Amino acid sequence: MALFMLQFASGEDTVIEADAAGRTAEGEIVLERADQHGPPVRFKAYPAEAVTAVFRQAPLDGGGYGWLPQPATGTWWCY
């Protein structure tokens, strides 16, 4: 599991635990959970206009952890 921080157009931020996050071709932000018993399951989806930024918590070059920004446009998946 990874931690993702979503910043919303409403001004709120939230941290969500998921196995993967992605941006679809339509710009929708989706979050998935997976286990060894089946395919990934989408448990949250947000319309493109609702989310202004997505970050993944990850190790930083100098040590420790920080929030790495994910692309604001285009299709992507982050695990």
GUROLO-553641 format. One record per residue: residue number from 1; residue in one letter; z, y, x of N, C-alpha, C in turn. Coordinates in nm, 4 decimals, padded with zeros to 6 digits, always signed. Example, Ala and Ser with C-alpha at 12.3 -4.5 7.8 and 13.67 -1.06 7.14 Angstrom:
# residues 2
zalum num = 1	residu = A	nw = +00.7800	nv = -00.5690	nu = +01.3190	caw = +00.7800	cav = -00.4500	cau = +01.2300	cw = +00.7800	cv = -00.3300	cu = +01.3200;
zalum num = 2	residu = S	nw = +00.7080	nv = -00.2250	nu = +01.2850	caw = +00.7140	cav = -00.1060	cau = +01.3670	cw = +00.7870	cv = +00.0030	cu = +01.2900;
***
This chain:
# residues 79
zalum num = 1	residu = M	nw = +00.0000	nv = -00.1186	nu = +00.0836	caw = +00.0000	cav = +00.0000	cau = +00.0000	cw = +00.0000	cv = +00.1243	cu = +00.0876;
zalum num = 2	residu = A	nw = -00.0634	nv = +00.2264	nu = +00.0369	caw = -00.0702	cav = +00.3550	cau = +00.1056	cw = -00.0193	cv = +00.4637	cu = +00.0114;
zalum num = 3	residu = L	nw = +00.0172	nv = +00.5757	nu = +00.0690	caw = +00.0582	cav = +00.6905	cau = -00.0111	cw = -00.0547	cv = +00.7924	cu = -00.0139;
zalum num = 4	residu = F	nw = -00.0827	nv = +00.8421	nu = -00.1339	caw = -00.1843	cav = +00.9446	cau = -00.1542	cw = -00.1195	cv = +01.0633	cu = -00.2243;
zalum num = 5	residu = M	nw = -00.1518	nv = +01.1834	nu = -00.1798	caw = -00.1046	cav = +01.3039	cau = -00.2470	cw = -00.2251	cv = +01.3694	cu = -00.3137;
zalum num = 6	residu = L	nw = -00.2116	nv = +01.3953	nu = -00.4415	caw = -00.3162	cav = +01.4629	cau = -00.5176	cw = -00.2674	cv = +01.6022	cu = -00.5533;
zalum num = 7	residu = Q	nw = -00.3536	nv = +01.7014	nu = -00.5318	caw = -00.3260	cav = +01.8380	cau = -00.5746	cw = -00.4126	cv = +01.8644	cu = -00.6969;
zalum num = 8	residu = F	nw = -00.3496	nv = +01.9121	nu = -00.8022	caw = -00.4183	cav = +01.9323	cau = -00.9291	cw = -00.4523	cv = +02.0791	cu = -00.9527;
zalum num = 9	residu = A	nw = -00.5549	nv = +02.1032	nu = -01.0305	caw = -00.5971	cav = +02.2383	cau = -01.0657	cw = -00.4852	cv = +02.3150	cu = -01.1362;
zalum num = 10	residu = S	nw = -00.3952	nv = +02.2442	nu = -01.2005	caw = -00.2825	cav = +02.3067	cau = -01.2706	cw = -00.1777	cv = +02.3617	cu = -01.1754;
zalum num = 11	residu = G	nw = -00.1921	nv = +02.3318	nu = -01.0433	caw = -00.0956	cav = +02.3793	cau = -00.9446	cw = +00.0078	cv = +02.2744	cu = -00.9057;
zalum num = 12	residu = E	nw = +00.0082	nv = +02.1614	nu = -00.9719	caw = +00.1032	cav = +02.0545	cau = -00.9415	cw = +00.0503	cv = +01.9662	cu = -00.8290;
zalum num = 13	residu = D	nw = +00.1431	nv = +01.9049	nu = -00.7555	caw = +00.1121	cav = +01.8017	cau = -00.6567	cw = +00.1862	cv = +01.6759	cu = -00.6984;
zalum num = 14	residu = T	nw = +00.1285	nv = +01.5591	nu = -00.6691	caw = +00.1974	cav = +01.4333	cau = -00.6948	cw = +00.1638	cv = +01.3347	cu = -00.5849;
zalum num = 15	residu = V	nw = +00.2592	nv = +01.2500	nu = -00.5514	caw = +00.2393	cav = +01.1441	cau = -00.4532	cw = +00.2356	cv = +01.0118	cu = -00.5289;
zalum num = 16	residu = I	nw = +00.1313	nv = +00.9328	nu = -00.5007	caw = +00.1100	cav = +00.8064	cau = -00.5707	cw = +00.0880	cv = +00.6961	cu = -00.4687;
zalum num = 17	residu = E	nw = +00.1505	nv = +00.5811	nu = -00.4920	caw = +00.1310	cav = +00.4642	cau = -00.4070	cw = +00.0179	cv = +00.3797	cu = -00.4653;
zalum num = 18	residu = A	nw = -00.0805	nv = +00.3465	nu = -00.3815	caw = -00.1955	cav = +00.2678	cau = -00.4259	cw = -00.2532	cv = +00.1922	cu = -00.3065;
zalum num = 19	residu = D	nw = -00.3322	nv = +00.0903	nu = -00.3346	caw = -00.4013	cav = +00.0186	cau = -00.2277	cw = -00.5273	cv = +00.0922	cu = -00.1847;
zalum num = 20	residu = A	nw = -00.5875	nv = +00.1682	nu = -00.2747	caw = -00.7100	cav = +00.2413	cau = -00.2434	cw = -00.7238	cv = +00.3622	cu = -00.3347;
zalum num = 21	residu = A	nw = -00.7897	nv = +00.4639	nu = -00.2818	caw = -00.8269	cav = +00.5811	cau = -00.3612	cw = -00.9736	cv = +00.6079	cu = -00.3328;
zalum num = 22	residu = G	nw = -01.0408	nv = +00.6671	nu = -00.4296	caw = -01.1818	cav = +00.6958	cau = -00.4087	cw = -01.2305	cv = +00.8087	cu = -00.4955;
zalum num = 23	residu = R	nw = -01.3483	nv = +00.8573	nu = -00.4592	caw = -01.4184	cav = +00.9579	cau = -00.5401	cw = -01.5504	cv = +00.8946	cu = -00.5822;
zalum num = 24	residu = T	nw = -01.5733	nv = +00.8885	nu = -00.7115	caw = -01.6954	cav = +00.8284	cau = -00.7637	cw = -01.8122	cv = +00.9258	cu = -00.7508;
zalum num = 25	residu = A	nw = -01.9307	nv = +00.8785	nu = -00.7797	caw = -02.0506	cav = +00.9636	cau = -00.7751	cw = -02.0383	cv = +01.0818	cu = -00.8721;
zalum num = 26	residu = E	nw = -01.9617	nv = +01.0652	nu = -00.9794	caw = -01.9409	cav = +01.1727	cau = -01.0778	cw = -01.8294	cv = +01.2674	cu = -01.0356;
zalum num = 27	residu = G	nw = -01.7594	nv = +01.2382	nu = -00.9245	caw = -01.6509	cav = +01.3224	cau = -00.8767	cw = -01.5138	cv = +01.2803	cu = -00.9253;
zalum num = 28	residu = E	nw = -01.5077	nv = +01.1791	nu = -01.0100	caw = -01.3807	cav = +01.1306	cau = -01.0624	cw = -01.2969	cv = +01.0726	cu = -00.9480;
zalum num = 29	residu = I	nw = -01.1660	nv = +01.1012	nu = -00.9466	caw = -01.0742	cav = +01.0431	cau = -00.8486	cw = -01.0099	cv = +00.9206	cu = -00.9127;
zalum num = 30	residu = V	nw = -01.0199	nv = +00.8066	nu = -00.8441	caw = -00.9662	cav = +00.6814	cau = -00.8977	cw = -00.8680	cv = +00.6206	cu = -00.7979;
zalum num = 31	residu = L	nw = -00.7679	nv = +00.5520	nu = -00.8515	caw = -00.6679	cav = +00.4821	cau = -00.7716	cw = -00.6651	cv = +00.3364	cu = -00.8149;
zalum num = 32	residu = E	nw = -00.6565	nv = +00.2446	nu = -00.7155	caw = -00.6619	cav = +00.1012	cau = -00.7438	cw = -00.5467	cv = +00.0279	cu = -00.6773;
zalum num = 33	residu = R	nw = -00.5097	nv = -00.0836	nu = -00.7401	caw = -00.4152	cav = -00.1795	cau = -00.6836	cw = -00.4866	cv = -00.3123	cu = -00.6722;
zalum num = 34	residu = A	nw = -00.4476	nv = -00.3912	nu = -00.5715	caw = -00.5118	cav = -00.5211	cau = -00.5505	cw = -00.4090	cv = -00.6206	cu = -00.4983;
zalum num = 35	residu = D	nw = -00.4362	nv = -00.7483	nu = -00.5229	caw = -00.3587	cav = -00.8548	cau = -00.4614	cw = -00.4540	cv = -00.9695	cu = -00.4296;
zalum num = 36	residu = Q	nw = -00.4018	nv = -01.0751	nu = -00.3697	caw = -00.4889	cav = -01.1852	cau = -00.3283	cw = -00.5348	cv = -01.2721	cu = -00.4447;
zalum num = 37	residu = H	nw = -00.4918	nv = -01.2439	nu = -00.5649	caw = -00.5239	cav = -01.3296	cau = -00.6797	cw = -00.6406	cv = -01.2799	cu = -00.7642;
zalum num = 38	residu = G	nw = -00.6977	nv = -01.1667	nu = -00.7312	caw = -00.8071	cav = -01.1178	cau = -00.8145	cw = -00.8668	cv = -00.9905	cu = -00.7593;
zalum num = 39	residu = P	nw = -00.9617	nv = -00.9370	nu = -00.8312	caw = -01.0276	cav = -00.8142	cau = -00.7867	cw = -00.9348	cv = -00.6932	cu = -00.8025;
zalum num = 40	residu = P	nw = -00.9643	nv = -00.5826	nu = -00.7331	caw = -00.8842	cav = -00.4604	cau = -00.7502	cw = -00.8845	cv = -00.4137	cu = -00.8959;
zalum num = 41	residu = V	nw = -00.7732	nv = -00.3542	nu = -00.9356	caw = -00.7568	cav = -00.3034	cau = -01.0716	cw = -00.7370	cv = -00.1525	cu = -01.0650;
zalum num = 42	residu = R	nw = -00.8200	nv = -00.0795	nu = -01.1361	caw = -00.8073	cav = +00.0665	cau = -01.1433	cw = -00.6917	cv = +00.0981	cu = -01.2369;
zalum num = 43	residu = F	nw = -00.5877	nv = +00.1680	nu = -01.1840	caw = -00.4725	cav = +00.1986	cau = -01.2683	cw = -00.4600	cv = +00.3470	cu = -01.3020;
zalum num = 44	residu = K	nw = -00.5335	nv = +00.4326	nu = -01.2338	caw = -00.5349	cav = +00.5756	cau = -01.2660	cw = -00.6737	cv = +00.6307	cu = -01.2384;
zalum num = 45	residu = A	nw = -00.7160	nv = +00.7251	nu = -01.3189	caw = -00.8420	cav = +00.7954	cau = -01.2975	cw = -00.8248	cv = +00.9385	cu = -01.3465;
zalum num = 46	residu = Y	nw = -00.8774	nv = +01.0321	nu = -01.2684	caw = -00.8667	cav = +01.1736	cau = -01.3016	cw = -01.0060	cv = +01.2360	cu = -01.3006;
zalum num = 47	residu = P	nw = -01.0379	nv = +01.3190	nu = -01.3978	caw = -01.1690	cav = +01.3853	cau = -01.3983	cw = -01.1818	cv = +01.4794	cu = -01.2782;
zalum num = 48	residu = A	nw = -01.3054	nv = +01.5004	nu = -01.2360	caw = -01.3343	cav = +01.5816	cau = -01.1174	cw = -01.2689	cv = +01.7195	cu = -01.1242;
zalum num = 49	residu = E	nw = -01.2725	nv = +01.7819	nu = -01.2393	caw = -01.2199	cav = +01.9184	cau = -01.2505	cw = -01.0673	cv = +01.9253	cu = -01.2471;
zalum num = 50	residu = A	nw = -00.9990	nv = +01.8118	nu = -01.2609	caw = -00.8528	cav = +01.8100	cau = -01.2630	cw = -00.7908	cv = +01.8074	cu = -01.1234;
zalum num = 51	residu = V	nw = -00.8634	nv = +01.7554	nu = -01.0244	caw = -00.8083	cav = +01.7356	cau = -00.8898	cw = -00.8782	cv = +01.8293	cu = -00.7917;
zalum num = 52	residu = T	nw = -00.7996	nv = +01.9088	nu = -00.7187	caw = -00.8576	cav = +02.0017	cau = -00.6212	cw = -00.8580	cv = +01.9455	cu = -00.4797;
zalum num = 53	residu = A	nw = -00.7683	nv = +01.8498	nu = -00.4487	caw = -00.7634	cav = +01.7914	cau = -00.3137	cw = -00.6910	cv = +01.6572	cu = -00.3180;
zalum num = 54	residu = V	nw = -00.7319	nv = +01.5681	nu = -00.2251	caw = -00.6681	cav = +01.4374	cau = -00.2092	cw = -00.6349	cv = +01.4207	cu = -00.0614;
zalum num = 55	residu = F	nw = -00.5133	nv = +01.3717	nu = -00.0340	caw = -00.4686	cav = +01.3459	cau = +00.1028	cw = -00.4155	cv = +01.2034	cu = +00.1113;
zalum num = 56	residu = R	nw = -00.4311	nv = +01.1409	nu = +00.2286	caw = -00.3747	cav = +01.0088	cau = +00.2541	cw = -00.2731	cv = +01.0230	cu = +00.3661;
zalum num = 57	residu = Q	nw = -00.1567	nv = +00.9613	nu = +00.3487	caw = -00.0576	cav = +00.9629	cau = +00.4553	cw = -00.1021	cv = +00.8640	cu = +00.5620;
zalum num = 58	residu = A	nw = -00.1045	nv = +00.9093	nu = +00.6877	caw = -00.1549	cav = +00.8254	cau = +00.7959	cw = -00.0913	cv = +00.8687	cu = +00.9284;
zalum num = 59	residu = P	nw = -00.0966	nv = +00.7802	nu = +01.0292	caw = -00.0456	cav = +00.8182	cau = +01.1615	cw = -00.1273	cv = +00.9329	cu = +01.2212;
zalum num = 60	residu = L	nw = -00.0592	nv = +01.0237	nu = +01.2881	caw = -00.1255	cav = +01.1360	cau = +01.3539	cw = -00.1449	cv = +01.1054	cu = +01.5018;
zalum num = 61	residu = D	nw = -00.2396	nv = +01.1725	nu = +01.5647	caw = -00.2701	cav = +01.1494	cau = +01.7059	cw = -00.1483	cv = +01.1686	cu = +01.7958;
zalum num = 62	residu = G	nw = -00.0674	nv = +01.2679	nu = +01.7699	caw = +00.0487	cav = +01.2970	cau = +01.8539	cw = +00.1728	cv = +01.2184	cu = +01.8180;
zalum num = 63	residu = G	nw = +00.1625	nv = +01.1259	nu = +01.7254	caw = +00.2774	cav = +01.0496	cau = +01.6795	cw = +00.3256	cv = +01.0984	cu = +01.5445;
zalum num = 64	residu = G	nw = +00.3997	nv = +01.0162	nu = +01.4777	caw = +00.4495	cav = +01.0494	cau = +01.3456	cw = +00.3413	cv = +01.0322	cu = +01.2389;
zalum num = 65	residu = Y	nw = +00.3738	nv = +01.0736	nu = +01.1183	caw = +00.2813	cav = +01.0628	cau = +01.0064	cw = +00.2558	cv = +01.2000	cu = +00.9460;
zalum num = 66	residu = G	nw = +00.1411	nv = +01.2152	nu = +00.8833	caw = +00.1068	cav = +01.3393	cau = +00.8164	cw = +00.0064	cv = +01.3123	cu = +00.7056;
zalum num = 67	residu = W	nw = -00.0324	nv = +01.4179	nu = +00.6364	caw = -00.1272	cav = +01.4069	cau = +00.5255	cw = -00.2670	cv = +01.4416	cu = +00.5748;
zalum num = 68	residu = L	nw = -00.3576	nv = +01.3450	nu = +00.5731	caw = -00.4958	cav = +01.3655	cau = +00.6157	cw = -00.5827	cv = +01.3950	cu = +00.4942;
zalum num = 69	residu = P	nw = -00.6541	nv = +01.5075	nu = +00.4942	caw = -00.7375	cav = +01.5414	cau = +00.3784	cw = -00.8571	cv = +01.4474	cu = +00.3672;
zalum num = 70	residu = Q	nw = -00.8918	nv = +01.4145	nu = +00.2450	caw = -01.0098	cav = +01.3345	cau = +00.2167	cw = -01.1230	cv = +01.4301	cu = +00.1769;
zalum num = 71	residu = P	nw = -01.2479	nv = +01.3863	nu = +00.1885	caw = -01.3597	cav = +01.4762	cau = +00.1589	cw = -01.3526	cv = +01.5353	cu = +00.0171;
zalum num = 72	residu = A	nw = -01.3854	nv = +01.6620	nu = +00.0070	caw = -01.3820	cav = +01.7313	cau = -00.1231	cw = -01.5071	cv = +01.7047	cu = -00.2054;
zalum num = 73	residu = T	nw = -01.6104	nv = +01.6496	nu = -00.1425	caw = -01.7344	cav = +01.6205	cau = -00.2135	cw = -01.7854	cv = +01.4835	cu = -00.1711;
zalum num = 74	residu = G	nw = -01.8820	nv = +01.4337	nu = -00.2445	caw = -01.9435	cav = +01.3062	cau = -00.2104	cw = -01.8607	cv = +01.1869	cu = -00.2551;
zalum num = 75	residu = T	nw = -01.9194	nv = +01.0705	nu = -00.2415	caw = -01.8537	cav = +00.9450	cau = -00.2787	cw = -01.7798	cv = +00.8906	cu = -00.1574;
zalum num = 76	residu = W	nw = -01.6550	nv = +00.8470	nu = -00.1755	caw = -01.5810	cav = +00.7874	cau = -00.0648	cw = -01.4729	cv = +00.6938	cu = -00.1180;
zalum num = 77	residu = W	nw = -01.4252	nv = +00.6062	nu = -00.0301	caw = -01.3110	cav = +00.5184	cau = -00.0572	cw = -01.2178	cv = +00.5266	cu = +00.0615;
zalum num = 78	residu = C	nw = -01.0888	nv = +00.5245	nu = +00.0379	caw = -00.9886	cav = +00.5297	cau = +00.1417	cw = -00.8851	cv = +00.4215	cu = +00.1134;
zalum num = 79	residu = Y	nw = -00.8550	nv = +00.3400	nu = +00.2137	caw = -00.7602	cav = +00.2276	cau = +00.1978	cw = -00.6368	cv = +00.2496	cu = +00.2781;
***
